[in-house]
Amino acid sequence: MALTVNGSLTLFFRSEQMRLLAIDEVMDILGLEQAYIWNNLTGMQIKEERMSKLPYVGQVGKMIVLCVLLGAVLSYKSYGRMAIADPSLDSNASRPQREAVQEWSVPLQVQQQPNEAGTARISSPHTSARAAALIDVASGRMLYSHNGDKELPMASTTKVMTAIVAIEHGRLEDMVKATSRAVGKEGSSIYLRLGEEMSLNHLLYGLMLRSGNDAAVAIAEHVGGSEEGFVHLMNEKAKLLGLEHTQFRNPHGLDEKGHYTTANDLARITAYALHNPTFREIVRTRTKKAPNSIDKWDYVWGNKNKMLHEGADGVKTGYTKGALRCLVSSATRNGQQLVAVTLNDSRDWEDHKNMLNYGFRAYPQSKIVEQGQPIDGHPFQAAASLTYPLKTGEQSRVSAKLMVPVSGSLEGKLGHQGRLMMYLDNKAVASVNVRKMNPDPSASSQSGEAKHSSAVLSTDSGGNLLYKWMIVLKRVTGSLFGAA
């Protein structure tokens, strides 16, 4: 399990709970702009944002000191005084003993939203694409795939990754100066001029609405230090997302040997990106006005994606002689968002309509549990609602297990109360945190409680000990970095 700090430093932890506990503390200590939580279950990443006190974390030496201090704190938490006070955390105890959980099978009453087809069987779509994929954004479930793992060029749909990496690693308010390498880039363009300055935010609109290759290079050079440096960030992100059939050679998508992806991988990249509100807003925009730093008139960009006029809310078109027509589209109905991908498809507009219609009809969202719903036979309730796309007949193949840390285990000491795991055909596909039911209504949870899975800092002696150590660490890092 890993925590990536400012896209450059990765800290590895021996358990999920320790990693989750460290996230809030590290972000508060450093005032970090963002951290990324790797979700091993869904293969997606969830982004946590905070107001930035430090636009840039300092020199490498300071980072090394921080790593040592943080590692010492967490090691002391796991193996120090608590181990003496609690035999269950003795350093000689086995890892399963320290991280033991109790499991119970629990009944579920799955509620599926009614769909247009009722109980009728819905045939899979047929496309003209060389490869195609359809994914549910929230769950990451692949609903349809044709040659989904075939490695192919993807033209300007590359810019989906370019955009999300720039959003995560850059600052939208930064002014970016166009270099000769950017303004000279062939292909589609927003016609930047040498030395022209534009905010990273507006360049991202030019990138995604007009598919500007000059914008792609300008963004890459600014955020990555160089085009090559930015491409490295793109490939690192692909690895973090678990994409085994994707490799980037440039940020714009022009044909180049070794530059490829698959329909399945591109669907996963897009589903991940659509969890970011800035990305979501950009790709759904039909027209954008941007200031011109050289002339008196403003830029006005219209989105090339015709699917926006067909009820879609994103994402990106693409074409090169090598890749031919490529398209990534998204649409939302009844709170469910799907992404369709086609590579090398001569009739992509029509195919995408059919794919999206198929997905919404065949895989409507099914409510597994509601927030606050009691877990049958146990003194726990769901901490958040959980839905999952299921086709007709799958409801009977859904099962669930309640997993609760054993008293005195590491998870219990860290304040983790438990988790409800959802299984489809005995394969874990989703989960939601649970919390103990409080018999006193006046002591109900605060309205601002996070709706996603998170670790709660324990208030026992171990939690107080860690808190004291975190205060010391905060003072030290404040001195190192000049933080308030």
Salt bridges, closest charged atoms under 4 A:
GLU16 OE1 - ARG19 NH2 2.65
ASP24 OD1 - ARG50 NH2 3.03
ASP28 OD1 - ARG50 NH1 2.65
GLU48 OE2 - HIS452 NE2 2.90
GLU49 OE2 - LYS47 NZ 2.60
ASP86 OD2 - LYS413 NZ 3.53
GLU99 OE2 - ARG14 NH2 3.94
GLU99 OE1 - ARG95 NE 3.28
GLU103 OE1 - LYS401 NZ 3.76
GLU116 OE1 - ARG361 NE 3.81
GLU151 OE2 - HIS245 ND1 3.14
GLU168 OE1 - LYS237 NZ 2.83
ASP174 OD1 - ARG171 NE 3.37
ASP174 OD2 - HIS222 NE2 3.11
GLU196 OE1 - ARG193 NE 3.93
GLU227 OE1 - ARG181 NE 3.09
GLU227 OE2 - HIS252 NE2 3.58
GLU228 OE2 - ARG181 NH2 2.94
GLU236 OE2 - LYS239 NZ 3.41
ASP265 OD1 - ARG268 NH1 3.37
ASP295 OD2 - ARG193 NH1 2.73
GLU310 OE1 - LYS353 NZ 3.72
ASP348 OD1 - ARG325 NH2 2.99
ASP351 OD1 - ARG347 NH1 2.57
GLU370 OE2 - LYS367 NZ 3.66
GLU394 OE2 - ARG141 NH2 2.76
GLU394 OE2 - ARG397 NH2 3.89
ASP425 OD1 - ARG397 NE 2.79
GLU449 OE1 - ARG435 NH1 2.95
ASP460 OD2 - LYS413 NZ 3.94
